[in-house]
Amino acid sequence: MLTKGTASSDEQNHNQLPPTYMYSVIFKDIVLEINDDDAKSIKALETYCKKQNIPDAEINELKSKYHQKSPVWWYTCEMFLYGMLN
């Protein structure tokens, strides 16, 4: 037999979400709403990489082939990005 107080307590437990879930939803919403200009971002990355003495061949490959591969591919390939981001 459930009392009114017990039912109310159970309802509150079901309505509360763990903070990690809420943060992940907020993070996803922010990332999906980013309206970024790829050309501008690639130019900024090129400028930064030149200051870091990244070889021109790698920078040029990224610039010319960026849209042909997925971001995951670029992150995991044997180029400067993985080391720079980790």
N, C-alpha and C positions, 0 to 999 in steps of 0.2 A: 504494500500500500504506500503510495506516495503522498506526502503532505505538500501543501502549497509551497512551503519554504524549500523543500528538496527539489521540486520541479523547477523553481526559479533559479536555484543554484546550478542545476544541470544545464539549464538554458544559457546561463551566463558563460559557463565553461565552453560550450559549443560556439558561442558568438565571439570568443576571444581567439585571435590568431597569434602564433609565435612571432616575436619581433623579427627573426631572420626571414620569415616569409614576407612580412610587410616590407622590409628593406629590399628584398629581391624584386618585389613587384614595383616599388618606387624606382629602383635602378633600371629595370627594364623599360618603364615608361619614359624615363629621361633619355636613355640610349635611343629608343625608337623615335623620339621627337627631335633628335639632332638633325638639323638641316645644314649639312656641311658642303662646301664647294670643293669637290675632289681636286680640281686643277690648282686651286689656291693652297690646299693642304699638301699636295705633292710638291709644289714650289717651296713651301715652308720647310718641308722635310729635306728637300735638296739643299737648301741654304744651310740648314743645321748640319747635315751630313758632311758637307764640304768643310765646315769648321772643325768637324771631328776627324778629318783626314780619311774619310771613307773613299775607297778607290772610285774614280769616275766611271769605270766600266760597270760597277755594281749599281751606282746611282742611275746611270743611263738605262740599264736593263730594267730597273724598277719603273722608271718613268715611261718607257716605251711599251712595257708588257703588263703594267699594273692591272688593267681591266680584263686581261685574258685569263687571270688566275684568281682564285678565291683568297680572301684575307688570311684564312688559315694556312693556305699553301705558302704565302709570302712569309708568314710568321715562322713556319717550321722549316723552310728551305735553308740551305747552308749559305746564308748571306749575313749581312750585318744586323738585320732587324731583330733576330732572336736575342743576340747578345746585348743589343741596345735596350731592348724592352725588359730584360730580366736582370 
